[in-house]
């Protein structure tokens, strides 16, 4: 929901973020408590895993390596986001994407480094957002990444 909201706000108007949407997202996060926040973090890692899995399959279909074609542009974009992304968080984000690219759970990979730091939360959201946006650009469909996750959730519910 948070990633979809960010994607929609970027495509709606690149100059203004919707303050109402941002307030709702802040209220949601603040109402969750520590366990709920852990669930949101696990959910973001799951999104990263699913997005990278889709990207890996799409790249392999064209005999390309997902790490070679996805990680460098991701790192470059994160490095350009100097007001929101601290440089020390970028190796963690790229490491999570690489872990997902080789089939490892980003959540389990991240656990070896201890609890999440507050300075890693925005980079985590940005990483999920950038991967979703990358998928949307590849497919030339601004809703593809969101629809892909919605369909995956529907399949899990059906089972």
Buried (B, 14 or more C-beta within 10 A) or exposed (E): EBBBBBBBBEEEEEEEBBEEBEEBBEEEEEEEEEEEBBEBBBBBBBBBBBBBBBBBEBBEEEEBEBBEBBBEEBBEBBEEBEEEBBEEBBEBBBBBBBBBBEEEBBBEBBEEEEEBEEEBBBBBBBBBBBBBBBBBEBBEEBBBBBEBBEEEEEEEEEE
